[in-house]
């Protein structure tokens, strides 16, 4: 009997992985396991065949090649060798993604066989305060973009008295160029479940909610399967791992509003209301879901918790740079030769990610701009590719790491139109509660349109900068407050695209 792994990840499915899996399943004495993607998205569908030497990979497999893969008859350049030994993977430090692509995402037993649940069992052996101390010592900061220290949030929820507390996971992954949340949910959902159970025990919450974007139906299905398996294994419910601790977990799917990635809008949506930003204070840690103390963490934040508890906070804190400790899951997208997931310690440079891991542009043209941190992140020019990926270094450069999404553009991009897109995106996705965001973004689109049309350019450039300042200073949340980032960075680094004085590269779109 031969075991073959074929990813069930949405990226792999989109290029024919289901048909490839069916072709292998039709061959006698072949067992097909649908795993998560290894993150080498340019090679999907990536099929792995279990051999005595390890799992040998074959890239870009089509259904008609199933028999040839098993017989070893594919051209040599299509064979990756043992996937675990591939340089693209061995040069990474996978912590949160240590099991993604390796385990069967539907099996709690397979998860346990690869070290799963060790963090939860250790956490349950400690007083809740010591669990929080481990998270604090690790230096873990929120991976959703703000980079707020996780341990402080946890302690605030723990110390706030209430008859009911909640843990919520913000998996409303709406930023362009981000897909790590989806890949973890489809490839290793038990890591999130374990992280949330640890968090629930630590802060005194008995109920948890995963808020998932509606565009991820496969992730929702995979997560629900894993939750059901966790209940069956006694790792969720009234007696978590035989400890007497209760923790129940639910999945809630949003309605497609980008603004619900903001924590208070997400809580409004969870309560069945329109997704709209809440004024602060109070903060959710004191008065959150249904007015109760609520821990709100991003999926990647909670995904790091099992390893922190299993290996100790000090071990996690040894990785990274400055105040940015541990690893970040970087997502390479856009015009990139080798798109996918790269998990590395904070401190790797932007250039290393784009050139060494991403292989430069897919078009083969020079990189002109990179947007880091989603549609509200700044555009970074090649002159700044030596920037280390850490929160403080990026903030000093007027940029942000955000959720780790990196979108690459070659020299055909028009940066004035990209600035316009940022304002248009804000005007469409604004919840409408505050005037600077709701009206400012609409006026921003109009102002940039006048600039692009060459109408009173100097005066409109001044007006645009004033408008950006108003949005930054006056918006209730990051939606309006950060939209000026891509606009101002485009103005700062590529002024010629706004004034019409840019030197057009041959073949460039203008």
C-alpha positions as CSV (number, residue, x, y, z in Angstrom):
1,X,0.0,0.0,0.0
2,X,1.4,3.4,-1.0
3,X,0.4,6.6,0.7
4,X,0.1,9.8,-1.3
5,X,-0.4,13.3,0.1
6,X,-2.4,15.7,-2.1
7,X,-3.2,19.2,-0.7
8,X,-6.8,20.1,0.0
9,X,-5.7,23.7,0.4
10,X,-7.8,26.2,-1.6
11,X,-4.8,27.3,-3.6
12,X,-4.0,23.8,-4.6
13,X,-7.7,23.0,-5.3
14,X,-7.9,26.1,-7.6
15,X,-5.3,24.6,-9.9
16,X,-6.8,21.1,-10.0
17,X,-5.7,19.2,-6.8
18,X,-9.2,17.6,-6.4
19,X,-8.9,15.9,-9.8
20,X,-5.3,14.9,-9.1
21,X,-6.4,13.3,-5.8
22,X,-9.2,11.4,-7.5
23,X,-6.7,10.1,-10.1
24,X,-4.5,8.7,-7.4
25,X,-7.4,7.3,-5.4
26,X,-8.5,5.3,-8.5
27,X,-5.2,3.4,-8.6
28,X,-5.3,0.1,-6.6
29,X,-3.3,0.0,-3.3
30,X,-3.0,3.7,-3.0
31,X,-4.2,5.7,0.0
32,X,-4.7,9.4,-0.5
33,X,-4.3,11.8,2.4
34,X,-5.5,15.4,1.8
35,X,-3.0,17.5,3.7
36,X,-2.5,21.3,3.8
37,X,-0.1,23.0,1.4
38,X,3.5,23.3,2.3
39,X,3.3,26.9,1.1
40,X,5.3,26.4,-2.1
41,X,2.3,27.7,-4.1
42,X,4.1,28.0,-7.4
43,X,4.4,24.2,-7.4
44,X,0.8,23.3,-6.7
45,X,-0.6,20.7,-7.0
46,X,2.4,19.4,-5.1
47,X,2.1,15.7,-4.6
48,X,4.1,13.8,-2.0
49,X,4.7,10.0,-2.1
50,X,5.7,8.3,1.1
51,X,8.9,6.3,0.6
52,X,11.5,4.7,2.8
53,X,13.6,7.8,2.5
54,X,10.7,10.2,3.3
55,X,8.0,12.0,1.5
56,X,9.2,12.6,-2.1
57,X,7.5,15.6,-3.8
58,X,6.5,16.2,-7.4
59,X,5.4,19.7,-8.5
60,X,2.6,20.8,-10.8
61,X,1.1,17.4,-11.2
62,X,-1.9,16.8,-13.4
63,X,-4.3,13.9,-13.2
64,X,-2.9,12.1,-16.2
65,X,0.5,11.9,-14.5
66,X,-0.6,9.9,-11.5
67,X,0.7,6.6,-12.7
68,X,4.0,8.1,-13.8
69,X,4.5,9.7,-10.4
70,X,4.1,6.4,-8.7
71,X,6.5,4.7,-11.2
72,X,9.0,7.5,-10.9
73,X,8.8,8.3,-14.6
74,X,8.3,12.0,-14.4
75,X,11.2,14.2,-15.7
76,X,13.9,14.8,-13.1
77,X,13.2,18.5,-12.9
78,X,9.7,17.8,-11.7
79,X,10.9,15.8,-8.7
80,X,11.8,17.8,-5.6
81,X,13.3,14.9,-3.7
82,X,12.4,14.6,-0.1
83,X,10.3,17.7,0.6
84,X,11.4,18.1,4.2
85,X,15.0,18.5,2.8
86,X,14.1,21.1,0.2
87,X,16.3,24.2,0.7
88,X,13.4,26.6,0.5
89,X,11.9,24.9,3.5
90,X,15.0,24.0,5.5
91,X,16.2,27.6,5.5
92,X,13.0,28.7,7.3
93,X,12.1,28.4,11.0
94,X,8.6,27.1,11.1
95,X,7.0,27.4,14.5
96,X,3.3,28.3,14.0
97,X,3.4,26.4,10.6
98,X,5.5,23.5,11.9
99,X,2.8,21.0,11.1
100,X,1.1,22.6,8.2
101,X,1.4,20.4,5.2
102,X,2.7,17.5,7.3
103,X,-0.4,16.4,9.3
104,X,-3.8,15.1,8.3
105,X,-5.8,18.2,9.2
106,X,-8.9,16.1,10.1
107,X,-7.1,13.8,12.6
108,X,-6.6,14.8,16.3
109,X,-4.5,11.7,16.7
110,X,-2.2,12.6,13.8
111,X,-1.8,16.1,15.3
112,X,-0.9,14.5,18.7
113,X,1.6,12.2,17.0
114,X,3.4,15.3,15.7
115,X,3.7,17.0,19.1
116,X,0.2,18.5,19.3
117,X,-1.6,19.1,22.6
118,X,1.7,19.2,24.5
119,X,1.3,23.0,25.1
120,X,-2.3,22.5,26.4
121,X,-1.4,19.7,28.7
122,X,1.5,21.7,30.2
123,X,-0.7,24.8,30.5
124,X,-3.3,22.8,32.4
125,X,-0.6,21.7,34.9
126,X,0.2,25.3,35.7
127,X,-1.8,28.0,37.5
128,X,-3.4,30.4,35.0
129,X,-1.2,33.2,36.1
130,X,1.9,31.2,35.2
131,X,0.5,30.5,31.7
132,X,0.1,34.2,31.2
133,X,3.6,34.8,32.5
134,X,5.0,32.4,29.9
135,X,3.1,34.3,27.1
136,X,4.5,37.6,28.5
137,X,8.0,36.3,28.7
138,X,7.9,35.0,25.1
139,X,7.5,38.6,23.9
140,X,4.6,37.5,21.7
141,X,2.9,40.5,20.1
142,X,-0.4,40.6,18.1
143,X,0.1,39.3,14.6
144,X,-3.0,41.1,13.3
145,X,-1.0,44.3,12.6
146,X,-1.0,46.4,15.7
147,X,1.7,44.4,17.4
148,X,0.3,44.9,20.9
149,X,1.9,42.7,23.6
150,X,-0.3,39.6,24.0
151,X,0.6,39.0,27.6
152,X,-0.8,42.4,28.6
153,X,-4.1,41.7,26.9
154,X,-4.4,38.3,28.5
155,X,-3.6,39.7,32.0
156,X,-6.2,42.4,31.6
157,X,-8.9,39.9,30.8
158,X,-7.8,37.7,33.6
159,X,-7.8,40.5,36.2
160,X,-11.3,41.9,35.2
161,X,-14.0,40.3,37.3
162,X,-17.1,39.0,35.5
163,X,-19.6,36.1,35.5
164,X,-18.6,35.2,31.9
165,X,-15.6,35.8,29.8
166,X,-14.9,35.1,26.1
167,X,-11.9,34.3,23.8
168,X,-12.4,35.4,20.2
169,X,-10.1,34.7,17.3
170,X,-10.2,37.3,14.5
171,X,-9.8,35.2,11.4
172,X,-11.4,37.8,9.1
173,X,-8.4,37.8,6.8
174,X,-9.4,40.5,4.3
175,X,-6.0,42.2,3.5
176,X,-4.8,41.8,0.0
177,X,-1.9,39.5,-0.3
178,X,-2.6,37.6,3.0
179,X,-3.6,34.0,3.2
180,X,-1.8,32.6,6.2
181,X,-4.9,32.3,8.3
182,X,-6.6,30.3,5.6
183,X,-3.7,28.0,5.1
184,X,-3.4,27.2,8.8
185,X,-7.2,26.5,9.1
186,X,-7.1,24.3,6.0
187,X,-3.7,22.6,6.9
188,X,-3.5,22.5,10.7
189,X,-6.7,23.8,12.4
190,X,-5.8,21.9,15.7
191,X,-3.1,24.4,16.4
192,X,-5.6,27.2,16.6
193,X,-8.0,25.1,18.7
194,X,-5.2,24.3,21.1
195,X,-4.1,27.9,21.3
196,X,-7.7,29.0,22.0
197,X,-8.1,26.4,24.7
198,X,-4.9,27.5,26.4
199,X,-6.1,31.1,26.2
200,X,-9.5,30.3,27.6
201,X,-7.9,28.5,30.6
202,X,-5.4,31.3,31.2
203,X,-7.9,34.2,31.2
204,X,-10.8,32.3,32.8
205,X,-13.0,32.1,29.7
206,X,-15.3,29.1,29.1
207,X,-16.4,30.0,25.6
208,X,-14.6,30.9,22.4
209,X,-15.6,32.1,19.0
210,X,-13.6,32.0,15.7
211,X,-14.8,34.8,13.5
212,X,-14.1,33.7,9.9
213,X,-14.5,35.5,6.7
214,X,-17.3,34.3,4.4
215,X,-15.0,33.9,1.5
216,X,-13.3,30.9,3.2
217,X,-15.9,28.0,3.0
218,X,-13.3,25.3,2.8
219,X,-11.5,26.7,5.8
220,X,-14.8,26.9,7.7
221,X,-15.5,23.2,6.9
222,X,-12.0,22.1,7.9
223,X,-12.1,24.0,11.2
224,X,-15.5,22.6,12.1
225,X,-14.3,19.1,11.3
226,X,-11.3,19.6,13.6
227,X,-13.5,21.1,16.4
228,X,-15.8,18.0,16.2
229,X,-12.8,15.7,16.4
230,X,-11.5,17.7,19.4
231,X,-14.8,17.3,21.2
232,X,-14.7,13.5,20.4
233,X,-11.2,13.3,21.8
234,X,-12.2,15.1,25.1
235,X,-10.0,18.1,24.3
236,X,-13.0,20.5,24.2
237,X,-16.1,20.6,26.3
238,X,-16.9,20.3,30.0
239,X,-13.7,18.4,30.9
240,X,-10.8,19.5,28.7
241,X,-8.1,16.8,28.7
242,X,-9.5,15.4,32.0
243,X,-8.7,18.6,33.8
244,X,-12.2,19.6,34.9
245,X,-11.8,22.8,32.9
246,X,-14.6,23.8,30.5
247,X,-14.0,25.4,27.2
248,X,-16.5,25.4,24.3
249,X,-15.6,26.6,20.8
250,X,-17.8,27.9,18.0
251,X,-17.3,29.0,14.4
252,X,-19.1,32.2,13.2
253,X,-18.9,33.3,9.5
254,X,-19.0,37.0,8.7
255,X,-20.9,38.6,5.9
256,X,-17.9,39.8,3.9
257,X,-17.3,43.3,5.5
258,X,-13.6,44.2,5.5
259,X,-14.2,46.5,8.5
260,X,-15.0,43.4,10.7
261,X,-11.3,42.7,10.7
262,X,-11.2,45.6,13.3
263,X,-11.8,44.1,16.7
264,X,-14.8,46.1,17.9
265,X,-16.6,45.8,14.5
266,X,-16.0,42.0,14.7
267,X,-17.6,42.0,18.2
268,X,-20.6,43.9,16.9
269,X,-21.0,41.3,14.1
270,X,-20.7,38.4,16.6
271,X,-23.6,40.0,18.5
272,X,-25.7,39.9,15.4
273,X,-25.4,43.7,14.7
274,X,-24.2,45.6,11.7
275,X,-20.4,45.6,11.6
276,X,-19.5,49.0,12.9
277,X,-16.6,50.4,14.9
278,X,-17.1,51.0,18.6
279,X,-15.7,54.1,20.3
280,X,-13.1,53.3,22.9
281,X,-12.8,53.2,25.9
282,X,-13.9,50.7,27.1
283,X,-11.5,48.3,25.5
284,X,-12.8,44.8,24.6
285,X,-10.5,43.2,27.3
286,X,-12.7,45.0,29.9
287,X,-16.1,45.2,28.1
288,X,-16.2,43.2,24.8
289,X,-18.6,40.6,23.6
290,X,-22.0,41.1,25.2
291,X,-20.4,43.6,27.5
292,X,-18.1,40.9,29.1
293,X,-14.3,40.8,29.3
294,X,-13.1,39.5,25.9
295,X,-9.7,38.4,24.7
296,X,-9.4,39.3,21.0
297,X,-6.4,37.9,19.2
298,X,-5.5,37.3,15.6
299,X,-5.3,33.7,14.4
300,X,-1.5,33.8,14.0
301,X,-1.1,35.1,17.5
302,X,-3.1,32.2,18.9
303,X,-1.3,29.9,16.6
304,X,2.0,30.6,18.3
305,X,0.7,29.9,21.8
306,X,0.9,26.0,21.7
307,X,4.6,26.1,20.9
308,X,5.3,28.8,23.5
309,X,3.7,26.7,26.2
310,X,5.2,23.5,25.0
311,X,8.8,24.8,24.8
312,X,8.6,27.7,27.2
313,X,8.3,31.4,26.8
314,X,12.1,31.9,27.1
315,X,12.8,29.7,24.1
316,X,10.4,31.7,21.9
317,X,11.9,35.0,23.1
318,X,15.4,33.9,22.0
319,X,14.2,34.2,18.4
320,X,13.7,37.5,16.6
321,X,15.2,41.0,17.0
322,X,14.6,43.9,19.4
323,X,11.1,44.0,20.6
324,X,9.9,41.8,17.8
325,X,10.3,38.4,19.2
326,X,9.6,35.0,17.6
327,X,8.7,34.4,14.0
328,X,6.4,36.0,11.5
329,X,4.5,34.2,8.8
330,X,5.3,36.2,5.7
331,X,3.0,35.8,2.6
332,X,4.5,36.5,-0.8
333,X,2.0,37.5,-3.4
334,X,1.5,39.7,-6.4
335,X,4.0,39.8,-9.3
336,X,6.3,37.2,-7.6
337,X,8.0,34.2,-9.1
338,X,7.7,32.0,-6.1
339,X,4.7,33.0,-4.1
340,X,3.8,31.3,-0.9
341,X,4.3,31.1,2.8
342,X,7.7,31.9,4.5
343,X,8.0,31.7,8.3
344,X,11.2,33.2,9.6
345,X,12.4,35.1,12.7
346,X,11.8,38.8,12.8
347,X,14.8,40.7,11.4
348,X,15.0,39.1,7.9
349,X,15.2,41.9,5.4
350,X,12.5,42.7,2.9
351,X,14.9,42.2,0.1
352,X,15.8,38.7,1.3
353,X,12.2,37.7,1.2
354,X,11.5,39.1,-2.2
355,X,14.7,38.0,-3.9
356,X,16.0,34.9,-2.1
357,X,12.6,33.3,-1.3
358,X,10.3,34.9,-3.9
359,X,12.8,34.8,-6.8
360,X,12.0,38.4,-7.9
361,X,9.1,39.2,-10.2
362,X,7.2,36.6,-12.2
363,X,7.3,38.9,-15.2
364,X,11.1,39.1,-15.0
365,X,10.9,42.9,-14.9
366,X,12.5,45.0,-12.2
367,X,10.6,45.4,-8.9
368,X,9.3,49.0,-8.6
369,X,7.3,48.8,-5.4
370,X,6.2,46.5,-2.7
371,X,3.2,46.9,-0.4
372,X,3.7,45.4,3.0
373,X,0.8,45.0,5.5
374,X,-2.3,44.9,3.3
375,X,-4.2,47.6,1.5
376,X,-3.6,50.1,4.3
377,X,0.2,49.4,4.3
378,X,2.8,51.7,2.8
379,X,4.5,51.2,-0.5
380,X,8.2,50.5,-0.1
381,X,10.7,51.3,-2.9
382,X,13.7,49.0,-3.7
383,X,16.0,51.5,-2.0
384,X,14.5,50.4,1.3
385,X,14.7,46.7,0.8
386,X,17.5,46.5,3.4
387,X,14.8,47.2,6.0
388,X,14.6,44.5,8.6
389,X,11.1,43.0,9.1
390,X,10.4,44.2,12.6
391,X,7.7,46.5,14.0
392,X,9.9,49.4,15.1
393,X,12.1,49.5,12.0
394,X,9.1,49.6,9.7
395,X,7.4,52.2,11.9
396,X,10.5,54.5,11.7
397,X,10.3,54.1,7.9
398,X,6.7,55.2,7.8
399,X,5.5,51.6,7.1
400,X,4.1,48.7,8.9
401,X,4.6,44.9,9.0
402,X,0.9,44.3,9.6
403,X,-0.3,40.7,9.0
404,X,2.9,39.9,7.1
405,X,1.4,40.2,3.6
406,X,3.9,41.3,0.9
407,X,2.6,42.3,-2.5
408,X,5.1,42.9,-5.3
409,X,4.8,45.2,-8.3
410,X,7.1,45.5,-11.3
411,X,8.1,48.6,-13.1
412,X,4.9,48.8,-15.1
413,X,2.8,49.9,-12.1
414,X,1.3,53.4,-12.0
415,X,1.7,54.5,-8.4
416,X,-0.8,57.4,-8.7
417,X,-3.5,54.9,-9.6
418,X,-2.4,52.6,-6.7
419,X,-2.9,55.6,-4.4
420,X,-6.3,56.2,-5.9
421,X,-7.1,52.5,-5.3
422,X,-6.3,52.9,-1.6
423,X,-8.8,55.8,-1.2
424,X,-11.4,53.9,-3.3
425,X,-11.0,50.8,-1.2
426,X,-11.5,52.8,2.0
427,X,-14.6,54.5,0.6
428,X,-16.2,51.2,-0.3
429,X,-15.2,49.3,2.9
430,X,-15.7,52.1,5.5
431,X,-18.4,51.3,8.1
432,X,-19.5,54.9,7.7
433,X,-19.5,55.8,11.4
434,X,-17.0,58.6,11.4
435,X,-16.8,61.5,8.9
436,X,-13.0,61.5,8.3
437,X,-13.1,58.0,6.9
438,X,-16.5,58.0,5.2
439,X,-16.3,61.4,3.5
440,X,-12.5,61.8,3.5
441,X,-11.9,58.7,1.4
442,X,-14.6,59.8,-1.1
443,X,-13.0,63.3,-1.4
444,X,-9.6,61.5,-1.7
445,X,-10.7,59.6,-4.8
446,X,-12.0,62.8,-6.4
447,X,-8.8,64.7,-5.5
448,X,-6.5,62.1,-7.0
449,X,-8.7,61.9,-10.1
450,X,-8.1,65.6,-10.6
451,X,-4.4,65.2,-10.1
452,X,-4.2,62.3,-12.6
453,X,-6.2,64.4,-15.1
454,X,-3.7,67.2,-14.7
455,X,-6.1,69.7,-13.2
456,X,-4.6,72.3,-10.9
457,X,-2.0,69.6,-9.8
458,X,0.0,71.7,-7.3
459,X,-3.1,72.9,-5.3
460,X,-4.7,69.4,-5.4
461,X,-1.5,67.8,-4.1
462,X,-1.6,70.2,-1.1
463,X,-5.2,69.4,-0.6
464,X,-4.6,65.7,-0.7
465,X,-1.9,65.9,2.0
466,X,-4.2,68.0,4.2
467,X,-7.0,65.4,3.7
468,X,-4.6,62.6,4.6
469,X,-3.7,64.4,7.8
470,X,-7.3,64.8,8.7
471,X,-8.0,61.2,8.1
472,X,-5.0,60.1,10.2
473,X,-5.8,62.3,13.1
474,X,-9.6,62.1,13.1
475,X,-10.7,58.6,12.2
476,X,-12.1,56.3,14.9
477,X,-10.2,53.3,13.8
478,X,-7.3,52.1,11.5
479,X,-9.6,51.9,8.5
480,X,-9.5,55.7,7.9
481,X,-6.4,56.3,10.0
482,X,-4.1,54.1,8.0
483,X,-5.5,54.7,4.5
484,X,-3.2,57.7,4.0
485,X,-0.2,55.3,4.4
486,X,-0.2,54.0,0.9
487,X,-1.2,57.4,-0.5
488,X,1.5,59.4,1.2
489,X,4.2,56.7,0.5
490,X,3.3,56.7,-3.2
491,X,3.5,60.5,-3.2
492,X,6.9,60.5,-1.3
493,X,8.7,57.9,-3.4
494,X,7.1,58.2,-6.9
495,X,6.1,61.9,-7.2
496,X,6.5,61.9,-11.0
497,X,3.5,59.5,-11.3
498,X,1.3,62.2,-9.9
499,X,2.8,65.2,-11.8
500,X,3.2,63.4,-15.1
501,X,7.0,63.9,-15.1
502,X,7.8,60.2,-14.5
503,X,10.1,58.6,-17.1
504,X,8.1,55.8,-18.5
505,X,9.9,52.5,-18.7
506,X,9.7,50.9,-22.1
507,X,6.5,48.8,-22.2
508,X,5.3,50.3,-18.9
509,X,1.6,50.9,-18.4
510,X,0.8,54.5,-17.8
